[in-house]
Amino acid sequence: MEDEEELLKRIVVNPKIMTGKPVIRGTRIPVEHLLRLLAQGLTFQEILDDYPHLTKEDITAALLYAAKITGKEEAYPVTLE
């Protein structure tokens, strides 16, 4: 398994890609989308079956990115829009 620094290199934030949302490097798949799939109960393998160009490390990187962001940002209540 890659170390955290290497995993986080898999996440790209570029204002020209998906309006700056964090995505998996080399794709237009937002971290948010992967997190929602996991929250819906999909396994890593199910996600990889649906997105064969992704790797287990890409999904792990999305989780790590989310953990790092939520660990640094001030928390606010979530509203459903």
N, C-alpha and C positions, 0 to 999 in steps of 0.2 A: 504494500500500500504506500502511496506517495505521502510525503509529509505535508503538513498544512499549507506551507508556502507554495509548494508545487500544485496542490489541489486548487488553491485559490487562483492560480494562473489560468485555470480553465474557465473562469468567469470573466466576461468582458463587459465593461460599461462604456458605451460609445454613443454620443448624441445622434449619430447618423444611423444607428441600428436600433430599431424598436423604440425610437424616441428616448434613448438613453437608459432603458430598463436593463438590468443585468441579465445577460444571456449566456448560454454555454458557448464557449469559443468555437468559431467556425460554423455556427448555426444561428437561427433566429428563434431559438427556443428559450423563452424567458425562464429564469429561475422560479418565478412565481408559478408558472404552469406546472413545473415538476413538483413543487411543493403542494399544489392543489391535488395533483394526481395521487401523491402519497397520502394526503389527508383523506382522500376518498377511499383509501384502503388498498390501492394498487401496490403490488410488490415491485421491487427493483426489476425482477425478471419480466413481469408484465409490461413495465415501461420499456424495457429494452426490446421486448418483442414488438411493441408498437413503434418504437423509434430505433431501428437497428443500427443507425449511425452513432448512437450514444453509447457510452461505456458506463460500467458501474462507478468508475471514478468520477464521471461527469455528474451523476446523481449525488454521490457523496459530496462533491464540491458544492452543489446547490444547497445541501443541508448545512454544510460548514459555513457557507456564505451567510445563510439566514441566521445561524447561531451567532456569528460575529456581528452582524448588523443589529440584531435584537439585543445583544449584550452591550452595545455602545450607545444606542439611541434612547432618548427619553420615550417612555411607553405612553401610549394614548389608548383610550377605549376604541374598540373596533366598531364601526357602524356599517350596516349593510345598505348598500346603495343600489 
